[in-house]
């Protein structure tokens, strides 16, 4: 079984897609993370209800994440 932090470590500097508890989806380049799965994404785009907008660099708290998908 793959451990989540190992997968995130392999995904640093690569694009990941993240689903948040409030239904938004974010996609960006993973710049860093910690043991609580807090993350920093760069070049981030947010998608919600068929609308997309650019956010740039964002910091996400791990307790707001539902799913993380490496690209």
C-alpha positions in Angstrom: 0.0 0.0 0.0 1.3 3.4 -0.9 1.7 5.9 1.9 0.3 9.4 1.2 3.3 11.3 2.4 5.6 9.2 0.1 3.4 10.0 -2.9 3.4 13.7 -2.0 7.2 13.6 -1.7 7.5 12.1 -5.2 5.1 14.8 -6.5 7.0 17.9 -5.4 7.6 20.2 -8.3 5.0 18.3 -10.3 1.3 19.2 -11.0 -1.3 17.9 -8.6 -5.1 18.2 -8.5 -6.8 18.8 -5.1 -10.5 18.6 -4.1 -11.6 20.7 -1.2 -14.4 20.1 1.3 -16.4 23.0 -0.1 -16.5 21.4 -3.6 -13.8 23.4 -5.3 -11.0 21.8 -7.2 -7.5 23.3 -7.4 -4.7 22.3 -9.8 -1.2 23.5 -9.4 2.5 22.7 -9.0 3.3 21.2 -5.5 6.0 23.5 -4.0 6.0 21.9 -0.5 4.0 20.1 2.2 4.4 19.0 5.8 3.4 16.0 8.0 -0.2 17.4 8.4 -0.6 17.5 4.6 -0.6 21.3 4.6 0.5 22.3 1.1 1.9 25.1 -1.0 0.7 25.1 -4.6 2.1 27.4 -7.3 0.6 28.4 -10.6 -2.8 27.3 -9.2 -6.1 27.3 -11.0 -9.4 27.0 -9.2 -12.4 25.3 -10.7 -15.9 25.6 -9.3 -19.2 25.0 -11.1 -17.7 25.1 -14.6 -15.8 28.4 -13.9 -12.0 28.6 -13.8 -9.8 31.3 -12.3 -6.1 31.7 -11.7 -5.0 32.1 -8.1 -1.2 32.0 -8.3 0.5 30.7 -5.1 -1.8 29.3 -2.4 -1.4 27.7 1.0 -3.8 24.9 1.9 -4.6 23.4 5.3 -4.5 19.7 5.3 -7.9 19.4 7.1 -9.7 21.0 4.2 -8.5 18.4 1.7 -10.7 15.6 0.4 -8.6 14.1 -2.3 -5.1 14.7 -3.9 -4.3 13.3 -7.4 -0.8 13.5 -8.8 -0.8 14.3 -12.5 
